[in-house]
Amino acid sequence: MAVPSRHILLCILLSLAPLFAVQVRAAQVVFITAEARADSQWPTIDALCDFYGLTCDARSPSQEPNSPDADLRGTLAVIVRASALSPPAGQVDARVLWERIRGSRAQVLVLSDAPLLLSLPDAAIPVNFIAVSKGLSSWQITQGNRQVTRELTGVSRTVRKGASPTAIVLDAGGRSELAPLMSVQSTDDVWHPSYVEFRDAERSIFFAAISHLSRESLDISASGDESGFIDLAPILTFLRFAGGQYCWHRDSDYANLTIDDPWLVEPYGCLSYRRLLAEMQKARFHTTIAFVPWNYDRSDETVVAIFRDHPEFYSICIHGNNHDHWEFYKYSTTPADPWPAKPLAVQEINIRQGLARMEEFSRLTGLGFDPVMVFPQHVAPAETFGVLKRYNFLATANLTNVPLDLEPPGDLVSHLRAFTARYANFASVARHLPAGRSRAQIALDLFLDNPVLFFEHHTLFREGIGAFNKTAEMVNSLQPAVQWDGLGTIAQHLYLERDRPDGDCDVRMFCRSIDLVNDREREQTCFIEKEETSDVPIRRVLVNGAAHPYAISQGRLRLSVAVEPHRPRRIEIQYEDRFQASQVDISKNDRRINRLRALSDFRDRTVYRHKSLRWMVDSYYATGLYRLGLMKTAILFGVFAVALAAGGWKLARRTRRAAFRRRTSALSVKQE
């Protein structure tokens, strides 16, 4: 897009503004420790500050009080080692350091990973960090202060056996001034506070005991071993509390249930659209159908009417094209791979045909669909993300947000964020099976402002149409204000925002189209950025449908938008796209695919509706037989059936012969 001349200066300023802001910005978080950046806690603090978008620095307590580096004015949070406030004789004066910290008006967190009795000058009571040799069995976020622990309040989990041979905890001595925010249980069933808030007339001081437990288990969103969260939780919650609106955050919490595969027929296997609607109205949740485009021309009008009349409960997104097993598999394969290669060109053909079929689906039914891709079987390789971007998809949602051909990044920020635009600058979101999510994992996603996305198949409802209600009710109890919506709406809220000191805000886009809302009582200027390093050309940028100036520099697209109070503004990036659905062949002329879809319908709509036959389908997938393909599986079952019949025939023959011998012997005895 050619930028109009009257906007050239504005675009230059936009491209330079973030650089200037970084240069003049004082550290919002200061970590005070004798070892400065060599401290073992610094990598975690630095990573979490990066996660929240807070500037940070590590400083030694021995710095001169009057030096520029020692100035804490404007600092939002100070994290200080307890040992720095109780130094050996002859070192820095702890009283002077503490007065400087308290005089900054910043929120304060005191950490210790060793036994220590700490007496602070203006605290009425000492704080005692002690060692527990029994090891830990579980942890719990208490009801101490919901403003600090937010959605994590009341959550508890067990600790992997053997993960904590020794732990550091706090000895509160039963004093009411120390309000526990997190407690840990030792293996002798004694509860100890590990994270507390000391409340005085001015403001709180926070204390946390660090035990250096398993650093491989910081991701409680993915694993059953959540030991490392004991050390992570105090810093994670403290920084969010201290940073407030200056932290990266989202405007609301969002949740969704997606059911993969069904087409619009009543019922589809264990799924009844009519009965599920009643459950959604009762338990308050939203269901997206990940629709296979091959089914575009066979929708039941009664089900279409349900979707048309209840968009607040039902929506549709795209689920591959033919659902031809793993139709977005690796571009090249080896003999060890279970599926044949699917070159990028073939995958693009499927994306184009899938889009064209969905356009025809909309024409036939009058229903819209969200341009969000749920890949069949598993996520696609990275270059396919770029194809989705070129065809102006909003996002992709899968079991992982990392492409098939890449390893997950190892940094803590990526570990905690469920959505990313790291790959082709295209929005990718992780989703989860309801059965695999604990209350703690859901609470952490809500706390981190991650969209809470669940997925299943019609088999979710095998034991009853209300099978998801308890999960929905759990989410709603953790965050009563959570918004259940379709994947398209959720994609258009994949952005982070944070306040600037001047009252305006920064916005980081992950999706190409977002809906910005200003909940302030005055107009706010939003400085918006989105990573743009791929080679997909941009056609234009729109704000509420009108062309808007932008600039691209250092791999980022930048623009500024004035947003009026309580008035949404849609920011939309349109990429060059010459796609025309009318020029794409959407016919179903592949016999193999047609046969596969017919067998899938038979499996889901006939076999699985009979409880006595479900074991066949469950075994087919549980044993991995589906990897062989239908033909090989049929041959295998045929061989098995023949072998079973032959074995049965031999057994019956042997039984008859034995019976004949017994009768013959009996007759001989009688004749004698």
C-alpha positions as CSV (number, residue, x, y, z in Angstrom):
1,M,0.0,0.0,0.0
2,A,1.3,3.4,-0.8
3,V,1.2,5.7,2.2
4,P,-0.4,9.1,1.3
5,S,2.0,12.0,1.5
6,R,0.2,13.8,4.3
7,H,0.8,10.7,6.5
8,I,4.5,10.2,5.8
9,L,5.6,12.2,8.8
10,L,3.1,10.4,11.0
11,C,4.3,7.0,9.8
12,I,7.9,8.0,10.5
13,L,7.0,9.1,14.0
14,L,5.0,5.9,14.6
15,S,8.0,3.8,13.6
16,L,10.4,5.7,15.9
17,A,8.0,6.1,18.9
18,P,8.5,2.7,20.4
19,L,12.3,3.0,20.2
20,F,12.1,6.4,21.9
21,A,9.8,5.1,24.6
22,V,12.2,2.3,25.5
23,Q,15.1,4.7,25.8
24,V,13.4,7.1,28.2
25,R,11.5,4.5,30.3
26,A,12.7,3.9,33.8
27,A,12.7,0.3,35.1
28,Q,9.2,-0.5,36.3
29,V,10.4,-3.6,38.3
30,V,13.7,-3.6,40.2
31,F,15.3,-6.7,41.7
32,I,17.7,-6.0,44.5
33,T,20.2,-8.8,45.3
34,A,23.8,-9.0,46.1
35,E,24.5,-11.0,43.0
36,A,22.6,-8.6,40.6
37,R,21.9,-10.4,37.3
38,A,23.9,-13.4,38.4
39,D,21.2,-14.3,40.9
40,S,19.5,-17.6,40.2
41,Q,16.0,-15.9,40.4
42,W,16.9,-13.2,37.8
43,P,16.1,-15.3,34.7
44,T,12.6,-16.1,36.0
45,I,11.9,-12.5,37.1
46,D,13.3,-11.1,33.8
47,A,11.1,-13.6,31.8
48,L,7.9,-12.8,33.7
49,C,8.5,-9.1,33.3
50,D,8.9,-9.7,29.6
51,F,5.6,-11.7,29.7
52,Y,3.8,-8.8,31.3
53,G,5.6,-6.1,29.2
54,L,7.3,-4.5,32.2
55,T,10.8,-3.1,32.1
56,C,13.1,-4.5,34.7
57,D,16.6,-4.3,36.2
58,A,18.7,-6.1,38.7
59,R,20.7,-4.0,41.2
60,S,23.1,-4.6,44.0
61,P,22.2,-3.2,47.4
62,S,25.7,-1.7,47.7
63,Q,25.0,1.0,45.1
64,E,25.3,4.5,46.5
65,P,21.8,5.8,47.6
66,N,22.4,9.0,45.6
67,S,23.4,7.4,42.3
68,P,21.0,7.6,39.4
69,D,20.8,3.8,39.3
70,A,19.6,3.7,42.9
71,D,16.7,6.0,42.2
72,L,13.4,4.0,42.6
73,R,11.0,6.9,41.8
74,G,8.5,5.7,39.3
75,T,9.1,2.1,40.1
76,L,6.0,-0.1,40.3
77,A,7.5,-3.1,42.0
78,V,10.6,-3.9,44.0
79,I,11.6,-7.5,44.5
80,V,14.4,-7.9,47.1
81,R,16.3,-10.8,48.5
82,A,15.8,-11.1,52.2
83,S,19.5,-11.6,52.7
84,A,20.0,-8.0,51.3
85,L,17.9,-6.7,54.2
86,S,19.8,-8.7,56.7
87,P,23.5,-8.4,55.6
88,P,26.6,-9.4,57.6
89,A,28.1,-6.7,59.8
90,G,30.2,-4.1,57.9
91,Q,28.2,-4.3,54.7
92,V,25.5,-2.0,53.3
93,D,23.2,-0.5,56.0
94,A,19.9,-2.4,55.7
95,R,17.9,0.4,57.3
96,V,19.1,2.9,54.6
97,L,18.2,0.3,51.8
98,W,14.8,-0.4,53.3
99,E,14.0,3.3,53.7
100,R,14.9,3.8,50.1
101,I,12.6,0.9,49.0
102,R,9.7,2.0,51.2
103,G,10.1,5.6,50.1
104,S,9.6,4.7,46.5
105,R,5.9,3.9,47.1
106,A,6.4,0.7,45.0
107,Q,4.8,-2.6,45.9
108,V,7.4,-4.8,47.7
109,L,8.1,-8.6,47.6
110,V,10.8,-10.1,49.8
111,L,12.2,-13.4,48.7
112,S,14.3,-16.0,50.5
113,D,15.5,-19.5,49.5
114,A,17.3,-20.1,52.7
115,P,16.4,-20.2,56.4
116,L,16.5,-16.6,57.8
117,L,14.9,-14.6,60.6
118,L,14.2,-11.2,59.2
119,S,13.3,-8.1,61.2
120,L,12.3,-5.1,59.1
121,P,12.6,-1.6,60.6
122,D,9.0,-0.6,60.1
123,A,7.4,-4.0,60.5
124,A,5.9,-4.8,63.9
125,I,6.9,-8.5,63.7
126,P,9.8,-10.5,62.5
127,V,9.4,-12.8,59.5
128,N,10.9,-16.3,59.9
129,F,11.9,-18.3,56.8
130,I,12.4,-21.9,57.9
131,A,13.4,-25.2,56.3
132,V,11.1,-28.2,56.2
133,S,12.8,-31.5,55.7
134,K,9.7,-33.7,55.3
135,G,9.2,-32.7,51.7
136,L,5.9,-31.4,50.2
137,S,2.8,-33.2,49.0
138,S,0.5,-30.4,47.8
139,W,0.0,-26.7,47.5
140,Q,-3.0,-24.3,47.7
141,I,-3.7,-20.7,46.8
142,T,-5.7,-19.4,49.8
143,Q,-8.6,-16.9,50.0
144,G,-6.2,-14.3,51.4
145,N,-6.5,-11.6,48.8
146,R,-8.4,-12.1,45.6
147,Q,-7.0,-8.8,44.2
148,V,-3.6,-10.5,44.1
149,T,-4.3,-14.1,43.3
150,R,-7.4,-13.4,41.1
151,E,-8.7,-16.5,39.3
152,L,-6.1,-18.7,41.1
153,T,-7.8,-18.1,44.4
154,G,-8.8,-21.4,46.1
155,V,-6.9,-23.6,43.6
156,S,-4.9,-26.6,44.9
157,R,-2.8,-29.4,43.4
158,T,-0.6,-32.2,44.5
159,V,3.2,-32.3,44.1
160,R,5.0,-35.1,42.4
161,K,6.4,-37.5,44.9
162,G,10.1,-36.9,45.5
163,A,10.1,-33.5,43.9
164,S,10.9,-31.6,47.1
165,P,13.3,-33.4,49.5
166,T,13.6,-30.0,51.4
167,A,11.5,-26.9,51.2
168,I,11.7,-23.3,52.5
169,V,8.5,-22.0,54.1
170,L,7.4,-19.2,56.3
171,D,6.7,-19.5,60.0
172,A,3.8,-17.1,60.6
173,G,3.4,-18.1,64.2
174,G,-0.4,-17.8,63.9
175,R,-0.1,-14.0,63.7
176,S,-3.1,-12.3,62.0
177,E,-0.9,-9.6,60.5
178,L,0.6,-12.2,58.1
179,A,-2.2,-13.2,55.8
180,P,-1.3,-16.4,53.8
181,L,-1.8,-16.2,50.0
182,M,-0.3,-19.6,49.3
183,S,0.3,-22.6,51.6
184,V,2.1,-25.9,51.1
185,Q,1.5,-29.2,52.8
186,S,4.4,-31.3,53.9
187,T,4.3,-35.1,53.8
188,D,3.4,-35.2,57.5
189,D,0.1,-33.4,56.7
190,V,1.1,-30.1,58.2
191,W,0.3,-26.9,56.2
192,H,2.8,-24.1,56.1
193,P,2.4,-20.6,54.5
194,S,4.9,-20.1,51.6
195,Y,3.6,-16.7,50.4
196,V,2.1,-14.1,52.7
197,E,1.0,-10.5,52.8
198,F,1.9,-8.3,55.8
199,R,-0.7,-5.6,56.0
200,D,0.0,-2.2,57.7
201,A,-1.6,1.2,57.6
202,E,0.3,2.4,54.5
203,R,0.4,-0.6,52.2
204,S,1.2,-4.3,52.1
205,I,4.6,-6.0,52.1
206,F,4.7,-9.5,50.5
207,F,7.0,-12.3,51.5
208,A,7.7,-15.5,49.6
209,A,9.7,-18.6,50.3
210,I,11.5,-20.1,47.3
211,S,12.3,-23.9,47.4
212,H,13.9,-24.3,43.9
213,L,11.7,-27.3,43.1
214,S,11.4,-29.0,39.7
215,R,12.1,-26.3,37.0
216,E,10.8,-28.8,34.4
217,S,7.2,-28.4,35.7
218,L,6.6,-24.6,35.4
219,D,3.9,-25.4,32.8
220,I,1.0,-26.6,35.0
221,S,-1.1,-26.1,31.9
222,A,0.3,-29.2,30.3
223,S,1.7,-31.6,32.8
224,G,0.5,-33.4,35.9
225,D,3.7,-32.5,37.8
226,E,3.1,-29.0,39.0
227,S,5.8,-28.7,41.7
228,G,7.6,-25.8,40.1
229,F,4.5,-23.6,40.3
230,I,5.1,-23.2,44.0
231,D,8.1,-21.1,43.2
232,L,6.5,-19.4,40.2
233,A,3.2,-18.4,41.7
234,P,4.4,-15.7,44.1
235,I,6.4,-13.7,41.5
236,L,3.7,-14.3,38.8
237,T,0.8,-13.0,40.9
238,F,2.8,-10.2,42.6
239,L,4.0,-8.7,39.3
240,R,0.4,-8.8,37.9
241,F,-0.9,-7.0,41.0
242,A,1.9,-4.4,41.2
243,G,1.9,-3.7,37.4
244,G,-1.9,-3.5,37.2
245,Q,-3.0,-2.0,33.9
246,Y,0.6,-1.3,32.9
247,C,0.9,-5.1,32.4
248,W,0.0,-6.7,29.1
249,H,-3.6,-8.0,29.5
250,R,-6.7,-8.7,27.5
251,D,-10.0,-6.9,27.6
252,S,-12.0,-10.0,28.7
253,D,-11.7,-13.7,29.4
254,Y,-13.1,-16.0,26.7
255,A,-14.0,-19.7,26.5
256,N,-15.3,-22.1,23.9
257,L,-16.2,-25.7,23.3
258,T,-15.5,-27.0,19.8
259,I,-16.9,-30.3,18.5
260,D,-14.9,-31.7,15.6
261,D,-16.4,-33.4,12.5
262,P,-20.2,-33.3,12.7
263,W,-22.3,-32.1,9.9
264,L,-25.7,-30.5,10.4
265,V,-28.0,-33.5,10.9
266,E,-30.1,-34.4,13.9
267,P,-28.8,-36.4,15.6
268,Y,-25.1,-36.8,14.7
269,G,-24.0,-39.9,16.7
270,C,-24.2,-39.0,20.4
271,L,-24.7,-35.3,19.6
272,S,-28.3,-33.9,19.5
273,Y,-28.2,-30.2,18.6
274,R,-31.6,-29.6,20.0
275,R,-30.8,-31.2,23.4
276,L,-27.3,-29.6,23.6
277,L,-28.9,-26.2,23.1
278,A,-30.9,-26.8,26.3
279,E,-27.7,-27.7,28.2
280,M,-25.9,-24.6,26.9
281,Q,-28.7,-22.4,28.1
282,K,-28.7,-24.1,31.5
283,A,-24.9,-24.3,32.1
284,R,-23.9,-21.1,30.0
285,F,-21.4,-22.1,27.4
286,H,-21.0,-21.9,23.6
287,T,-20.3,-24.6,21.1
288,T,-18.5,-24.3,17.8
289,I,-18.9,-27.0,15.2
290,A,-15.6,-27.7,13.4
291,F,-17.3,-28.4,10.1
292,V,-15.7,-30.6,7.3
293,P,-16.3,-28.6,4.1
294,W,-16.9,-31.9,2.1
295,N,-20.3,-31.9,3.9
296,Y,-21.3,-28.5,2.5
297,D,-24.4,-29.6,0.6
298,R,-26.2,-31.9,3.0
299,S,-27.4,-29.9,5.9
300,D,-30.7,-30.6,7.7
301,E,-33.0,-27.6,7.6
302,T,-34.2,-28.1,11.2
303,V,-30.6,-28.0,12.5
304,V,-29.8,-25.0,10.2
305,A,-32.7,-23.2,11.9
306,I,-31.3,-23.9,15.4
307,F,-28.0,-22.3,14.3
308,R,-29.7,-19.4,12.7
309,D,-31.9,-18.7,15.7
310,H,-29.2,-19.1,18.4
311,P,-25.9,-17.5,17.2
312,E,-25.1,-16.8,20.9
313,F,-24.8,-20.6,21.5
314,Y,-23.8,-22.1,18.1
315,S,-21.2,-21.2,15.5
316,I,-19.2,-22.9,12.7
317,C,-15.5,-22.9,11.8
318,I,-13.5,-24.8,9.1
319,H,-12.2,-28.3,9.8
320,G,-9.8,-29.1,6.9
321,N,-11.5,-30.0,3.6
322,N,-12.1,-33.7,3.0
323,H,-10.9,-34.9,6.5
324,D,-8.8,-37.3,4.5
325,H,-7.0,-38.7,7.5
326,W,-4.1,-36.4,8.1
327,E,-4.6,-34.2,5.0
328,F,-2.2,-31.5,6.3
329,Y,0.7,-33.8,7.1
330,K,4.4,-33.4,6.4
331,Y,5.5,-32.1,3.0
332,S,7.9,-35.0,2.7
333,T,8.1,-38.3,4.6
334,T,10.2,-41.3,5.4
335,P,9.2,-45.0,5.4
336,A,8.7,-44.7,9.1
337,D,5.9,-42.2,8.8
338,P,2.4,-43.5,9.2
339,W,0.9,-41.3,6.5
340,P,1.9,-40.3,3.0
341,A,3.5,-36.9,2.3
342,K,1.2,-34.0,1.7
343,P,3.2,-31.4,-0.3
344,L,2.5,-27.7,0.3
345,A,0.9,-27.3,-3.1
346,V,-1.6,-30.1,-2.3
347,Q,-2.4,-28.5,1.1
348,E,-3.0,-25.1,-0.6
349,I,-5.4,-26.8,-3.0
350,N,-7.3,-28.3,0.0
351,I,-7.4,-24.9,1.7
352,R,-8.8,-23.2,-1.5
353,Q,-11.4,-26.0,-2.1
354,G,-12.4,-26.0,1.6
355,L,-13.0,-22.2,1.5
356,A,-15.0,-22.5,-1.8
357,R,-17.1,-25.2,-0.3
358,M,-17.8,-23.2,2.8
359,E,-18.9,-20.2,0.7
360,E,-21.3,-22.6,-1.0
361,F,-22.4,-23.9,2.4
362,S,-23.2,-20.3,3.4
363,R,-25.2,-19.7,0.2
364,L,-27.2,-22.9,0.6
365,T,-28.0,-22.4,4.4
366,G,-27.7,-18.7,5.0
367,L,-25.3,-19.4,7.9
368,G,-22.0,-17.7,8.2
369,F,-18.8,-19.3,9.3
370,D,-15.6,-18.2,11.0
371,P,-12.4,-18.3,8.9
372,V,-10.6,-20.2,11.7
373,M,-8.9,-23.4,10.7
374,V,-9.0,-26.5,12.9
375,F,-6.7,-29.0,11.2
376,P,-7.9,-32.6,11.1
377,Q,-5.9,-35.1,13.2
378,H,-3.2,-32.7,14.2
379,V,-1.6,-29.3,13.4
380,A,0.0,-28.6,10.0
381,P,3.6,-27.6,9.2
382,A,4.7,-24.0,9.4
383,E,4.5,-22.9,5.8
384,T,0.8,-23.9,5.7
385,F,0.3,-21.2,8.4
386,G,1.5,-18.7,5.8
387,V,-1.0,-20.1,3.2
388,L,-3.8,-19.5,5.8
389,K,-2.6,-16.0,6.3
390,R,-2.5,-15.3,2.5
391,Y,-6.2,-16.4,2.3
392,N,-7.1,-14.0,5.1
393,F,-8.0,-16.6,7.7
394,L,-8.1,-15.2,11.2
395,A,-6.4,-18.0,13.2
396,T,-5.9,-21.7,13.7
397,A,-6.8,-23.7,16.9
398,N,-5.3,-27.1,17.6
399,L,-3.9,-29.3,20.4
400,T,-0.7,-27.3,20.2
401,N,0.1,-23.8,18.9
402,V,3.4,-25.0,17.4
403,P,3.6,-26.2,13.8
404,L,4.1,-29.9,13.1
405,D,7.6,-29.6,11.8
406,L,9.0,-27.4,14.6
407,E,10.0,-27.9,18.2
408,P,8.2,-25.9,20.9
409,P,10.2,-22.9,22.1
410,G,11.9,-23.3,25.4
411,D,11.4,-19.8,26.9
412,L,9.1,-19.2,29.8
413,V,6.9,-16.6,28.0
414,S,6.0,-19.1,25.2
415,H,5.4,-21.7,27.9
416,L,2.7,-19.5,29.6
417,R,1.1,-17.9,26.5
418,A,-1.5,-20.2,24.8
419,F,-1.6,-18.1,21.7
420,T,1.2,-16.9,19.4
421,A,1.9,-15.2,16.1
422,R,5.5,-16.5,16.0
423,Y,4.9,-18.6,12.9
424,A,4.3,-16.7,9.6
425,N,2.9,-13.9,11.9
426,F,-0.3,-15.9,12.0
427,A,-2.4,-16.4,15.1
428,S,-2.2,-19.9,16.5
429,V,-4.0,-21.0,19.7
430,A,-3.8,-24.1,21.8
431,R,-6.9,-26.0,22.8
432,H,-7.4,-28.9,25.2
433,L,-9.6,-32.0,25.9
434,P,-12.0,-31.3,28.8
435,A,-11.0,-34.6,30.5
436,G,-7.4,-33.6,30.5
437,R,-7.8,-30.2,32.3
438,S,-7.7,-29.7,36.0
439,R,-9.3,-26.8,37.9
440,A,-5.8,-25.5,38.5
441,Q,-4.9,-25.5,34.8
442,I,-8.1,-23.8,33.8
443,A,-7.6,-21.2,36.6
444,L,-4.0,-20.5,35.4
445,D,-5.2,-19.9,31.8
446,L,-7.8,-17.4,33.1
447,F,-5.2,-15.7,35.3
448,L,-2.8,-15.4,32.3
449,D,-5.6,-14.1,30.0
450,N,-5.4,-17.1,27.8
451,P,-8.5,-18.1,25.9
452,V,-9.9,-21.3,27.5
453,L,-10.5,-23.5,24.5
454,F,-11.9,-27.1,24.8
455,F,-12.5,-29.6,22.0
456,E,-13.9,-33.1,21.6
457,H,-15.9,-35.2,19.2
458,H,-19.6,-36.3,19.4
459,T,-18.4,-39.1,21.7
460,L,-18.1,-36.6,24.5
461,F,-21.8,-37.1,24.9
462,R,-21.8,-40.9,24.9
463,E,-22.9,-41.0,28.6
464,G,-25.3,-38.1,28.3
465,I,-25.8,-34.7,26.5
466,G,-24.9,-32.9,29.8
467,A,-21.4,-34.3,29.8
468,F,-19.7,-30.9,29.4
469,N,-21.8,-29.0,32.0
470,K,-19.5,-29.6,34.9
471,T,-16.5,-28.2,33.0
472,A,-18.5,-25.2,31.9
473,E,-19.7,-24.5,35.4
474,M,-16.2,-24.8,36.7
475,V,-15.0,-22.2,34.3
476,N,-17.9,-19.9,35.1
477,S,-17.2,-20.3,38.9
478,L,-13.6,-19.4,38.4
479,Q,-14.4,-16.3,36.3
480,P,-18.1,-15.3,36.4
481,A,-17.5,-12.7,33.8
482,V,-16.0,-15.1,31.2
483,Q,-17.5,-14.7,27.8
484,W,-18.4,-17.9,25.9
485,D,-18.3,-17.3,22.2
486,G,-17.3,-18.6,18.7
487,L,-13.7,-19.0,17.6
488,G,-14.0,-16.1,15.2
489,T,-15.0,-13.7,18.0
490,I,-12.3,-15.1,20.2
491,A,-9.7,-14.7,17.4
492,Q,-10.7,-11.0,17.0
493,H,-9.8,-10.5,20.7
494,L,-6.4,-12.1,20.4
495,Y,-4.6,-8.9,21.4
496,L,-2.8,-7.6,24.4
497,E,-3.1,-4.0,25.8
498,R,-1.3,-2.0,28.4
499,D,-1.6,1.5,29.7
500,R,1.0,4.2,29.1
501,P,1.9,6.7,31.8
502,D,0.2,9.5,29.7
503,G,-3.1,7.6,29.8
504,D,-3.0,6.2,26.2
505,C,-2.3,2.6,25.5
506,D,-0.1,0.1,23.6
507,V,-1.8,-2.7,21.7
508,R,-0.1,-5.9,20.4
509,M,-2.1,-7.7,17.7
510,F,-1.9,-11.4,17.1
511,C,-4.8,-11.8,14.7
512,R,-5.1,-9.8,11.5
513,S,-8.5,-8.4,12.7
514,I,-9.3,-7.2,16.2
515,D,-12.1,-5.4,17.9
516,L,-10.7,-2.7,20.2
517,V,-12.8,-1.4,23.1
518,N,-12.1,1.6,25.2
519,D,-13.7,1.1,28.6
520,R,-12.4,4.5,29.9
521,E,-14.5,7.6,30.2
522,R,-12.3,9.6,27.8
523,E,-10.9,9.2,24.3
524,Q,-7.8,7.1,24.3
525,T,-5.1,6.8,21.6
526,C,-4.0,3.3,21.0
527,F,-0.5,2.6,19.5
528,I,-0.9,-0.7,17.7
529,E,1.8,-3.1,16.6
530,K,1.8,-6.5,14.8
531,E,4.7,-8.6,13.8
532,E,5.0,-8.6,10.0
533,T,8.1,-10.4,8.8
534,S,6.6,-12.8,6.3
535,D,6.4,-12.2,2.5
536,V,2.6,-12.0,2.3
537,P,1.9,-8.6,0.8
538,I,-0.6,-6.3,2.6
539,R,-3.4,-4.9,0.5
540,R,-4.6,-2.3,3.0
541,V,-5.4,-1.6,6.7
542,L,-8.9,-0.6,7.7
543,V,-10.3,1.0,10.8
544,N,-14.1,0.5,11.0
545,G,-14.1,-0.2,7.2
546,A,-12.1,2.9,6.2
547,A,-8.5,2.9,4.9
548,H,-6.0,4.0,7.6
549,P,-2.3,4.9,7.4
550,Y,0.3,2.6,8.7
551,A,4.1,2.0,8.7
552,I,6.2,-1.1,8.7
553,S,9.7,-1.0,10.2
554,Q,12.0,-3.5,11.9
555,G,9.5,-6.3,11.1
556,R,6.5,-4.6,12.8
557,L,3.4,-3.0,11.4
558,R,2.5,0.1,13.3
559,L,-0.5,2.5,13.4
560,S,-2.2,4.7,15.9
561,V,-6.0,4.9,16.4
562,A,-8.1,7.2,18.5
563,V,-10.8,5.2,20.3
564,E,-13.8,6.9,21.8
565,P,-15.2,5.8,25.2
566,H,-17.2,2.6,25.0
567,R,-17.1,2.6,21.2
568,P,-15.6,-0.5,19.5
569,R,-13.1,0.0,16.7
570,R,-12.3,-2.8,14.3
571,I,-8.7,-2.9,13.1
572,E,-8.4,-5.1,10.1
573,I,-5.3,-6.0,8.0
574,Q,-6.3,-7.3,4.5
575,Y,-3.6,-9.3,2.6
576,E,-3.4,-9.5,-1.1
577,D,-5.9,-12.3,-2.0
578,R,-7.0,-13.1,-5.5
579,F,-9.1,-16.1,-4.4
580,Q,-12.5,-16.4,-6.2
581,A,-14.7,-19.3,-4.9
582,S,-16.5,-19.5,-8.2
583,Q,-13.3,-20.6,-10.0
584,V,-12.7,-23.5,-7.7
585,D,-14.1,-27.0,-8.4
586,I,-16.1,-28.1,-5.3
587,S,-17.4,-31.4,-6.8
588,K,-17.1,-34.7,-4.9
589,N,-15.5,-36.8,-7.6
590,D,-12.9,-38.7,-5.6
591,R,-14.2,-42.2,-5.0
592,R,-11.7,-42.9,-2.2
593,I,-12.7,-39.8,-0.2
594,N,-16.4,-40.4,-0.8
595,R,-16.0,-44.0,0.5
596,L,-14.1,-42.7,3.5
597,R,-16.7,-40.1,4.4
598,A,-19.5,-42.7,4.0
599,L,-17.7,-45.1,6.3
600,S,-17.1,-42.3,8.8
601,D,-20.9,-41.5,8.8
602,F,-21.7,-45.2,9.3
603,R,-19.2,-45.3,12.2
604,D,-20.6,-42.2,13.9
605,R,-24.3,-42.3,13.1
606,T,-24.9,-46.0,13.2
607,V,-22.3,-48.1,15.0
608,Y,-21.6,-45.7,17.8
609,R,-25.2,-45.1,18.7
610,H,-25.3,-48.8,19.8
611,K,-23.5,-49.2,23.1
612,S,-22.8,-52.9,22.4
613,L,-20.8,-51.9,19.3
614,R,-18.9,-48.9,20.6
615,W,-16.0,-51.1,21.7
616,M,-15.2,-51.7,18.1
617,V,-14.7,-48.0,17.3
618,D,-12.9,-47.3,20.6
619,S,-10.5,-50.2,19.9
620,Y,-9.9,-49.0,16.4
621,Y,-8.5,-45.7,17.7
622,A,-7.1,-46.8,21.0
623,T,-4.9,-49.5,19.4
624,G,-3.7,-47.2,16.6
625,L,-5.2,-49.4,13.9
626,Y,-6.6,-46.2,12.2
627,R,-3.0,-45.4,11.2
628,L,-3.1,-48.4,8.8
629,G,-5.9,-46.9,6.8
630,L,-9.3,-48.4,6.1
631,M,-8.2,-51.0,3.4
632,K,-5.4,-52.4,5.5
633,T,-7.5,-52.4,8.6
634,A,-10.3,-54.2,6.8
635,I,-7.8,-56.8,5.5
636,L,-6.5,-57.2,9.1
637,F,-10.0,-57.7,10.5
638,G,-10.7,-60.1,7.6
639,V,-7.7,-62.2,8.4
640,F,-8.6,-62.0,12.1
641,A,-12.1,-63.1,11.4
642,V,-11.0,-66.0,9.2
643,A,-8.5,-67.1,11.8
644,L,-11.2,-66.8,14.5
645,A,-13.6,-68.8,12.4
646,A,-11.0,-71.4,11.6
647,G,-10.1,-71.7,15.3
648,G,-13.7,-72.0,16.2
649,W,-14.3,-74.6,13.6
650,K,-11.3,-76.7,14.8
651,L,-12.5,-76.3,18.4
652,A,-16.0,-77.4,17.5
653,R,-14.6,-80.4,15.5
654,R,-12.4,-81.4,18.4
655,T,-15.3,-81.1,20.8
656,R,-17.6,-83.2,18.5
657,R,-14.9,-85.9,18.2
658,A,-14.4,-86.0,21.9
659,A,-18.1,-86.3,22.5
660,F,-18.3,-89.1,19.9
661,R,-15.5,-91.0,21.6
662,R,-17.3,-90.7,24.9
663,R,-20.6,-92.0,23.5
664,T,-18.8,-94.9,21.7
665,S,-17.0,-95.9,24.9
666,A,-20.3,-95.8,26.9
667,L,-22.0,-98.1,24.3
668,S,-19.1,-100.5,24.5
669,V,-19.4,-100.7,28.2
670,K,-23.2,-101.4,28.0
671,Q,-22.7,-104.1,25.4
672,E,-20.2,-105.9,27.6
